Amino acid sequence: MAVSNETNQPMQNKNGWNGIIVNGCIRDAAAMSTMDIGVKALGSHPRKTKKLGDGARDIPVTFGGVTFEATGDYVVCDEDGIVVMNQNDVDV
């Protein structure tokens, strides 16, 4: 499966996302790099995905040895990687 700019741009606008983290591949990597939000993925792949409409929201997910909570976590990214911090560990 690959995530592409064509499917995420409308969702980004509708949901007010600041970034996308994909535990998989993205498609249209050049186009996605021009989006107004950050995109992190394991790689890129040219094959188009079949849209099944599956998914869930507001649930914890775990990948890369890190659990991302549905709410309350802060995620900071740059070219070198991703850091996840619990809201109790951050002075805002």
N, C-alpha and C positions, 0 to 999 in steps of 0.2 A: 504494500500500500504506500502511496506517496501523497503528501499534502501539497496542494498547489495554491498559487496566488489567486486563481479564478474562484476558488471556493472560500478562501479565507478573507479576502478583502471585504466582501459584504458582511461577514460575521464580525470582523474587526470594527467596522463602522457601527453596526447595530449594538454590539456589546461593550464598546469602549475599551477594548483590550489595549494594553501597553506592549505586549509581547506574546510570542508563541514559542513554546518548547515542545519539540516533537521527539518522542522515543521511537524514531524510525526515520524514514527518508522524506524529503520534500521534492517536489517537481517544480519546474520553472524557477530555479534558484536565482538566476539573474534578475528576473522580474520581482521576486520576493525581496531581493536585496534593496530594491528601490522603495519598498513600502515604508510608511511612516512609523513602523514599529520594529522592534528587534525580533529576529527569528533565529532559533538555535535548533539544529537537527543533527542526527548521527551521520547523515550523508544526503546525497541527491540521486535521483533516479529518473530517467526519462519516461517511464511507463505510466500511463494514466490509470488512476484507480477507479474501481467500481463504487459508486455511491450507494451504500446500503441504508443510510439513515440511522445506523446504530450509534449508540453513545450514551453517556450519562454525565450529569453535572453535579457539582457540589459534593464530590466524594474524594477521599484521599486516594492518591495514586503513588506507587512506588516504582522507581527505576533508577539505575545507577547507584543503588545502595542508599537512596534518599527517599523519604516519604514526604510528598507535598500534601499538606492539609488543604481541605476545601476552602477554609477561610483562616485568616490570621497569620499566614506566612508571608514573608517578604522575599522576593527573588531579585538578585542583582546579577547582571551578566555583562561581560565584555568579550573581547576577542579571545581571551584565554580560558574562559569557562563560566560556570554558573555557581553561585552561592545561594543557599536557602537558609533563611534565618527565621526563627520563631518570633512572633511579636513581643514576647517577654524578653528577648535578647536585644531589642533595638530601642534606642532613644530617638523618638521622633519629635 
